[in-house]
Amino acid sequence: MRLTVIVPGSAIIIRYFLNVIFNTLNKKSYNYFPYPYFVSAIHLGVGVVYCLGSWTVGLPKPFCTPLIS
């Protein structure tokens, strides 16, 4: 019973602090490079490459929808 509370709770706390670090670094990067659309496109591209790479290796299974069989 304790692990069912500790594991999700710690995951939420870790996610929160990583998000704070990400937002802080993101704001600092805009001081040096003030092009938010370009930075967002880079973030999106890195995320897509990361997801496609992990699906290719087989780490998580791809999300299946009725449109993708």
C-alpha positions in Angstrom: 0.0 0.0 0.0 2.8 2.4 0.8 4.5 2.0 -2.6 1.3 2.7 -4.4 1.3 6.2 -2.8 5.1 6.8 -2.8 5.9 6.0 -6.4 3.3 8.2 -8.1 3.8 11.0 -5.5 7.6 11.0 -6.1 7.1 10.9 -9.9 4.9 14.0 -9.6 7.4 15.8 -7.4 10.3 14.9 -9.7 8.2 16.1 -12.8 7.5 19.4 -11.0 11.1 20.2 -10.2 12.3 19.2 -13.7 9.6 21.4 -15.2 10.9 24.3 -13.0 14.4 23.7 -14.2 13.3 23.5 -17.8 11.3 26.8 -17.6 14.2 28.6 -15.9 16.7 27.5 -18.5 14.2 28.3 -21.3 13.7 31.9 -20.0 17.5 32.3 -19.7 17.9 31.1 -23.3 15.4 33.8 -24.5 17.7 36.5 -23.1 20.5 35.4 -25.4 18.4 34.2 -28.3 15.0 36.0 -28.6 13.3 33.9 -31.1 10.6 31.9 -29.3 9.1 30.2 -32.4 12.5 28.9 -33.4 13.2 27.6 -29.9 9.8 25.9 -29.8 10.4 24.3 -33.2 13.7 22.9 -31.9 12.0 21.6 -28.8 9.3 19.9 -30.9 11.9 18.4 -33.3 14.0 17.0 -30.5 10.9 15.5 -28.9 9.8 13.9 -32.2 13.3 12.4 -32.8 13.4 11.1 -29.2 10.0 9.5 -29.5 10.7 7.9 -32.9 14.1 6.7 -31.7 12.7 5.1 -28.6 9.9 3.5 -30.5 12.4 2.1 -33.0 14.5 0.6 -30.3 11.3 -0.8 -28.7 11.4 0.9 -25.3 7.7 1.9 -25.1 5.1 0.5 -27.5 3.7 3.1 -29.9 0.3 4.4 -29.0 -2.3 2.7 -31.2 -5.4 4.5 -32.3 -8.2 3.3 -34.7 -6.5 5.3 -37.5 -3.1 3.5 -37.0 -3.3 -0.3 -37.2 
